[in-house]
Each structure stands twice: as C-alpha cells, then as structure tokens.
C-alpha cells in the first residue's frame, strides 16, 4: 500500500488519521508521517494499517495502475420497509 492509497482509502471511508491509527493501536503521527512520505515505518505497521482499511471495505489495486475503491456490498441493510413496520419492531 502506498501513502497515496492510504490517504485515498481513508477519504473513501471518511476516516481521519487518528481514526485509522486507533483501529490498529498506533499513534496518529505514524499515519501522518507515512502518508506524508516521511520516514520508513516497519512493514508490519503498514500491513496493520492496510488490514484495517481492507476490513472496512477498501480494495487496493496495483495493476495496471495503483488505486483504491470500496468493495461492493451485497444486499446492504436498508432497514425496515415502511409497509413492514409494526409496534414490535418500533423498539
């Protein structure tokens, strides 16, 4: 995962640097530095960030060009349809 892919995935998910860092128990400064191209964090930390983004639905591509998109979610939960509302599901 490149720094640009990390920034893009966070943007698609609506996460801040602190949100991503908290998901994996790392400091937000590490995310900031990685995405800014500063330093060289251990590959295990980058993989932890990537795993958290993937678990939330980010899909990374490398060929033919690097990119990221959100996975298609089959049958998203649309809630209760108006014609199915009852006092039982009002709780």
Chimera marker file (.cmm) of the C-alpha trace (Angstrom):
<marker_set name="trace">
<marker id="1" x="0.000" y="0.000" z="0.000" r="1" g="1" b="0" radius="0.5"/>
<marker id="2" x="1.373" y="3.375" z="-0.974" r="1" g="1" b="0" radius="0.5"/>
<marker id="3" x="0.928" y="6.556" z="1.058" r="1" g="1" b="0" radius="0.5"/>
<marker id="4" x="-1.442" y="7.906" z="-1.608" r="1" g="1" b="0" radius="0.5"/>
<marker id="5" x="-3.560" y="4.744" z="-1.463" r="1" g="1" b="0" radius="0.5"/>
<marker id="6" x="-3.770" y="5.048" z="2.315" r="1" g="1" b="0" radius="0.5"/>
<marker id="7" x="-4.964" y="8.671" z="2.082" r="1" g="1" b="0" radius="0.5"/>
<marker id="8" x="-7.485" y="7.765" z="-0.611" r="1" g="1" b="0" radius="0.5"/>
<marker id="9" x="-8.870" y="4.800" z="1.333" r="1" g="1" b="0" radius="0.5"/>
<marker id="10" x="-9.276" y="6.938" z="4.446" r="1" g="1" b="0" radius="0.5"/>
<marker id="11" x="-11.071" y="9.542" z="2.359" r="1" g="1" b="0" radius="0.5"/>
<marker id="12" x="-13.466" y="6.977" z="0.909" r="1" g="1" b="0" radius="0.5"/>
<marker id="13" x="-14.217" y="5.655" z="4.386" r="1" g="1" b="0" radius="0.5"/>
<marker id="14" x="-14.485" y="9.089" z="5.968" r="1" g="1" b="0" radius="0.5"/>
<marker id="15" x="-11.739" y="8.326" z="8.487" r="1" g="1" b="0" radius="0.5"/>
<marker id="16" x="-9.213" y="10.750" z="9.927" r="1" g="1" b="0" radius="0.5"/>
<marker id="17" x="-5.577" y="9.846" z="10.514" r="1" g="1" b="0" radius="0.5"/>
<marker id="18" x="-6.458" y="9.413" z="14.202" r="1" g="1" b="0" radius="0.5"/>
<marker id="19" x="-9.380" y="7.100" z="13.330" r="1" g="1" b="0" radius="0.5"/>
<marker id="20" x="-7.129" y="4.796" z="11.321" r="1" g="1" b="0" radius="0.5"/>
<marker id="21" x="-4.396" y="4.823" z="13.952" r="1" g="1" b="0" radius="0.5"/>
<marker id="22" x="-6.890" y="3.971" z="16.694" r="1" g="1" b="0" radius="0.5"/>
<marker id="23" x="-8.166" y="0.963" z="14.731" r="1" g="1" b="0" radius="0.5"/>
<marker id="24" x="-4.735" y="-0.670" z="14.961" r="1" g="1" b="0" radius="0.5"/>
<marker id="25" x="-3.455" y="0.797" z="18.211" r="1" g="1" b="0" radius="0.5"/>
<marker id="26" x="-0.802" y="3.025" z="16.667" r="1" g="1" b="0" radius="0.5"/>
<marker id="27" x="-0.043" y="6.699" z="17.085" r="1" g="1" b="0" radius="0.5"/>
<marker id="28" x="-1.741" y="9.101" z="14.658" r="1" g="1" b="0" radius="0.5"/>
<marker id="29" x="1.673" y="10.659" z="13.987" r="1" g="1" b="0" radius="0.5"/>
<marker id="30" x="2.797" y="7.400" z="12.377" r="1" g="1" b="0" radius="0.5"/>
<marker id="31" x="-0.133" y="7.567" z="9.924" r="1" g="1" b="0" radius="0.5"/>
<marker id="32" x="0.588" y="11.245" z="9.273" r="1" g="1" b="0" radius="0.5"/>
<marker id="33" x="4.277" y="10.593" z="8.630" r="1" g="1" b="0" radius="0.5"/>
<marker id="34" x="3.649" y="7.536" z="6.434" r="1" g="1" b="0" radius="0.5"/>
<marker id="35" x="1.048" y="9.283" z="4.285" r="1" g="1" b="0" radius="0.5"/>
<marker id="36" x="3.247" y="12.367" z="4.043" r="1" g="1" b="0" radius="0.5"/>
<marker id="37" x="6.188" y="10.294" z="2.815" r="1" g="1" b="0" radius="0.5"/>
<marker id="38" x="8.277" y="10.924" z="5.918" r="1" g="1" b="0" radius="0.5"/>
<marker id="39" x="10.324" y="8.157" z="7.470" r="1" g="1" b="0" radius="0.5"/>
<marker id="40" x="10.093" y="4.470" z="6.757" r="1" g="1" b="0" radius="0.5"/>
<marker id="41" x="7.763" y="2.666" z="9.175" r="1" g="1" b="0" radius="0.5"/>
<marker id="42" x="8.210" y="-1.088" z="9.619" r="1" g="1" b="0" radius="0.5"/>
<marker id="43" x="6.299" y="-3.106" z="7.031" r="1" g="1" b="0" radius="0.5"/>
<marker id="44" x="4.300" y="-4.758" z="9.815" r="1" g="1" b="0" radius="0.5"/>
<marker id="45" x="2.820" y="-1.418" z="10.788" r="1" g="1" b="0" radius="0.5"/>
<marker id="46" x="1.923" y="-0.589" z="7.199" r="1" g="1" b="0" radius="0.5"/>
<marker id="47" x="0.307" y="-4.018" z="6.849" r="1" g="1" b="0" radius="0.5"/>
<marker id="48" x="-1.699" y="-3.393" z="10.038" r="1" g="1" b="0" radius="0.5"/>
<marker id="49" x="-2.989" y="-0.119" z="8.565" r="1" g="1" b="0" radius="0.5"/>
<marker id="50" x="-3.795" y="-1.848" z="5.272" r="1" g="1" b="0" radius="0.5"/>
<marker id="51" x="-5.628" y="-4.666" z="7.057" r="1" g="1" b="0" radius="0.5"/>
<marker id="52" x="-7.802" y="-2.202" z="8.978" r="1" g="1" b="0" radius="0.5"/>
<marker id="53" x="-8.697" y="-0.377" z="5.774" r="1" g="1" b="0" radius="0.5"/>
<marker id="54" x="-9.459" y="-3.651" z="3.972" r="1" g="1" b="0" radius="0.5"/>
<marker id="55" x="-11.645" y="-4.860" z="6.847" r="1" g="1" b="0" radius="0.5"/>
<marker id="56" x="-13.698" y="-1.682" z="6.453" r="1" g="1" b="0" radius="0.5"/>
<marker id="57" x="-14.211" y="-2.333" z="2.733" r="1" g="1" b="0" radius="0.5"/>
<marker id="58" x="-11.247" y="-0.736" z="0.963" r="1" g="1" b="0" radius="0.5"/>
<marker id="59" x="-9.925" y="-2.701" z="-2.015" r="1" g="1" b="0" radius="0.5"/>
<marker id="60" x="-6.409" y="-1.901" z="-3.228" r="1" g="1" b="0" radius="0.5"/>
<marker id="61" x="-5.298" y="-2.399" z="-6.821" r="1" g="1" b="0" radius="0.5"/>
<marker id="62" x="-1.765" y="-2.398" z="-8.209" r="1" g="1" b="0" radius="0.5"/>
<marker id="63" x="-2.117" y="-3.265" z="-11.870" r="1" g="1" b="0" radius="0.5"/>
<marker id="64" x="-2.300" y="-1.708" z="-14.334" r="1" g="1" b="0" radius="0.5"/>
<marker id="65" x="-2.129" y="1.317" z="-12.001" r="1" g="1" b="0" radius="0.5"/>
<marker id="66" x="-2.275" y="1.772" z="-8.252" r="1" g="1" b="0" radius="0.5"/>
<marker id="67" x="-5.675" y="2.663" z="-6.897" r="1" g="1" b="0" radius="0.5"/>
<marker id="68" x="-8.277" y="2.031" z="-4.256" r="1" g="1" b="0" radius="0.5"/>
<marker id="69" x="-12.045" y="1.679" z="-4.246" r="1" g="1" b="0" radius="0.5"/>
<marker id="70" x="-14.723" y="0.454" z="-1.874" r="1" g="1" b="0" radius="0.5"/>
<marker id="71" x="-15.919" y="-3.122" z="-2.174" r="1" g="1" b="0" radius="0.5"/>
<marker id="72" x="-19.403" y="-3.728" z="-3.450" r="1" g="1" b="0" radius="0.5"/>
<marker id="73" x="-21.585" y="-4.601" z="-0.510" r="1" g="1" b="0" radius="0.5"/>
<marker id="74" x="-24.098" y="-7.284" z="-1.430" r="1" g="1" b="0" radius="0.5"/>
<marker id="75" x="-27.546" y="-6.702" z="-0.002" r="1" g="1" b="0" radius="0.5"/>
<marker id="76" x="-26.877" y="-3.680" z="2.167" r="1" g="1" b="0" radius="0.5"/>
<marker id="77" x="-29.082" y="-3.344" z="5.230" r="1" g="1" b="0" radius="0.5"/>
<marker id="78" x="-31.796" y="-0.943" z="4.152" r="1" g="1" b="0" radius="0.5"/>
<marker id="79" x="-33.621" y="-1.058" z="7.469" r="1" g="1" b="0" radius="0.5"/>
<marker id="80" x="-37.282" y="-1.881" z="7.845" r="1" g="1" b="0" radius="0.5"/>
<marker id="81" x="-39.519" y="-1.089" z="4.908" r="1" g="1" b="0" radius="0.5"/>
<marker id="82" x="-42.472" y="1.194" z="5.722" r="1" g="1" b="0" radius="0.5"/>
<marker id="83" x="-45.041" y="-1.490" z="4.887" r="1" g="1" b="0" radius="0.5"/>
<marker id="84" x="-43.333" y="-3.869" z="7.347" r="1" g="1" b="0" radius="0.5"/>
<marker id="85" x="-43.391" y="-1.513" z="10.326" r="1" g="1" b="0" radius="0.5"/>
<marker id="86" x="-45.158" y="-2.806" z="13.412" r="1" g="1" b="0" radius="0.5"/>
<marker id="87" x="-45.181" y="-1.921" z="17.071" r="1" g="1" b="0" radius="0.5"/>
<marker id="88" x="-42.854" y="-4.875" z="17.621" r="1" g="1" b="0" radius="0.5"/>
<marker id="89" x="-40.028" y="-3.501" z="15.503" r="1" g="1" b="0" radius="0.5"/>
<marker id="90" x="-40.522" y="0.010" z="16.877" r="1" g="1" b="0" radius="0.5"/>
<marker id="91" x="-38.390" y="-0.833" z="19.909" r="1" g="1" b="0" radius="0.5"/>
<link id1="1" id2="2" r="1" g="1" b="0" radius="0.2"/>
<link id1="2" id2="3" r="1" g="1" b="0" radius="0.2"/>
<link id1="3" id2="4" r="1" g="1" b="0" radius="0.2"/>
<link id1="4" id2="5" r="1" g="1" b="0" radius="0.2"/>
<link id1="5" id2="6" r="1" g="1" b="0" radius="0.2"/>
<link id1="6" id2="7" r="1" g="1" b="0" radius="0.2"/>
<link id1="7" id2="8" r="1" g="1" b="0" radius="0.2"/>
<link id1="8" id2="9" r="1" g="1" b="0" radius="0.2"/>
<link id1="9" id2="10" r="1" g="1" b="0" radius="0.2"/>
<link id1="10" id2="11" r="1" g="1" b="0" radius="0.2"/>
<link id1="11" id2="12" r="1" g="1" b="0" radius="0.2"/>
<link id1="12" id2="13" r="1" g="1" b="0" radius="0.2"/>
<link id1="13" id2="14" r="1" g="1" b="0" radius="0.2"/>
<link id1="14" id2="15" r="1" g="1" b="0" radius="0.2"/>
<link id1="15" id2="16" r="1" g="1" b="0" radius="0.2"/>
<link id1="16" id2="17" r="1" g="1" b="0" radius="0.2"/>
<link id1="17" id2="18" r="1" g="1" b="0" radius="0.2"/>
<link id1="18" id2="19" r="1" g="1" b="0" radius="0.2"/>
<link id1="19" id2="20" r="1" g="1" b="0" radius="0.2"/>
<link id1="20" id2="21" r="1" g="1" b="0" radius="0.2"/>
<link id1="21" id2="22" r="1" g="1" b="0" radius="0.2"/>
<link id1="22" id2="23" r="1" g="1" b="0" radius="0.2"/>
<link id1="23" id2="24" r="1" g="1" b="0" radius="0.2"/>
<link id1="24" id2="25" r="1" g="1" b="0" radius="0.2"/>
<link id1="25" id2="26" r="1" g="1" b="0" radius="0.2"/>
<link id1="26" id2="27" r="1" g="1" b="0" radius="0.2"/>
<link id1="27" id2="28" r="1" g="1" b="0" radius="0.2"/>
<link id1="28" id2="29" r="1" g="1" b="0" radius="0.2"/>
<link id1="29" id2="30" r="1" g="1" b="0" radius="0.2"/>
<link id1="30" id2="31" r="1" g="1" b="0" radius="0.2"/>
<link id1="31" id2="32" r="1" g="1" b="0" radius="0.2"/>
<link id1="32" id2="33" r="1" g="1" b="0" radius="0.2"/>
<link id1="33" id2="34" r="1" g="1" b="0" radius="0.2"/>
<link id1="34" id2="35" r="1" g="1" b="0" radius="0.2"/>
<link id1="35" id2="36" r="1" g="1" b="0" radius="0.2"/>
<link id1="36" id2="37" r="1" g="1" b="0" radius="0.2"/>
<link id1="37" id2="38" r="1" g="1" b="0" radius="0.2"/>
<link id1="38" id2="39" r="1" g="1" b="0" radius="0.2"/>
<link id1="39" id2="40" r="1" g="1" b="0" radius="0.2"/>
<link id1="40" id2="41" r="1" g="1" b="0" radius="0.2"/>
<link id1="41" id2="42" r="1" g="1" b="0" radius="0.2"/>
<link id1="42" id2="43" r="1" g="1" b="0" radius="0.2"/>
<link id1="43" id2="44" r="1" g="1" b="0" radius="0.2"/>
<link id1="44" id2="45" r="1" g="1" b="0" radius="0.2"/>
<link id1="45" id2="46" r="1" g="1" b="0" radius="0.2"/>
<link id1="46" id2="47" r="1" g="1" b="0" radius="0.2"/>
<link id1="47" id2="48" r="1" g="1" b="0" radius="0.2"/>
<link id1="48" id2="49" r="1" g="1" b="0" radius="0.2"/>
<link id1="49" id2="50" r="1" g="1" b="0" radius="0.2"/>
<link id1="50" id2="51" r="1" g="1" b="0" radius="0.2"/>
<link id1="51" id2="52" r="1" g="1" b="0" radius="0.2"/>
<link id1="52" id2="53" r="1" g="1" b="0" radius="0.2"/>
<link id1="53" id2="54" r="1" g="1" b="0" radius="0.2"/>
<link id1="54" id2="55" r="1" g="1" b="0" radius="0.2"/>
<link id1="55" id2="56" r="1" g="1" b="0" radius="0.2"/>
<link id1="56" id2="57" r="1" g="1" b="0" radius="0.2"/>
<link id1="57" id2="58" r="1" g="1" b="0" radius="0.2"/>
<link id1="58" id2="59" r="1" g="1" b="0" radius="0.2"/>
<link id1="59" id2="60" r="1" g="1" b="0" radius="0.2"/>
<link id1="60" id2="61" r="1" g="1" b="0" radius="0.2"/>
<link id1="61" id2="62" r="1" g="1" b="0" radius="0.2"/>
<link id1="62" id2="63" r="1" g="1" b="0" radius="0.2"/>
<link id1="63" id2="64" r="1" g="1" b="0" radius="0.2"/>
<link id1="64" id2="65" r="1" g="1" b="0" radius="0.2"/>
<link id1="65" id2="66" r="1" g="1" b="0" radius="0.2"/>
<link id1="66" id2="67" r="1" g="1" b="0" radius="0.2"/>
<link id1="67" id2="68" r="1" g="1" b="0" radius="0.2"/>
<link id1="68" id2="69" r="1" g="1" b="0" radius="0.2"/>
<link id1="69" id2="70" r="1" g="1" b="0" radius="0.2"/>
<link id1="70" id2="71" r="1" g="1" b="0" radius="0.2"/>
<link id1="71" id2="72" r="1" g="1" b="0" radius="0.2"/>
<link id1="72" id2="73" r="1" g="1" b="0" radius="0.2"/>
<link id1="73" id2="74" r="1" g="1" b="0" radius="0.2"/>
<link id1="74" id2="75" r="1" g="1" b="0" radius="0.2"/>
<link id1="75" id2="76" r="1" g="1" b="0" radius="0.2"/>
<link id1="76" id2="77" r="1" g="1" b="0" radius="0.2"/>
<link id1="77" id2="78" r="1" g="1" b="0" radius="0.2"/>
<link id1="78" id2="79" r="1" g="1" b="0" radius="0.2"/>
<link id1="79" id2="80" r="1" g="1" b="0" radius="0.2"/>
<link id1="80" id2="81" r="1" g="1" b="0" radius="0.2"/>
<link id1="81" id2="82" r="1" g="1" b="0" radius="0.2"/>
<link id1="82" id2="83" r="1" g="1" b="0" radius="0.2"/>
<link id1="83" id2="84" r="1" g="1" b="0" radius="0.2"/>
<link id1="84" id2="85" r="1" g="1" b="0" radius="0.2"/>
<link id1="85" id2="86" r="1" g="1" b="0" radius="0.2"/>
<link id1="86" id2="87" r="1" g="1" b="0" radius="0.2"/>
<link id1="87" id2="88" r="1" g="1" b="0" radius="0.2"/>
<link id1="88" id2="89" r="1" g="1" b="0" radius="0.2"/>
<link id1="89" id2="90" r="1" g="1" b="0" radius="0.2"/>
<link id1="90" id2="91" r="1" g="1" b="0" radius="0.2"/>
</marker_set>
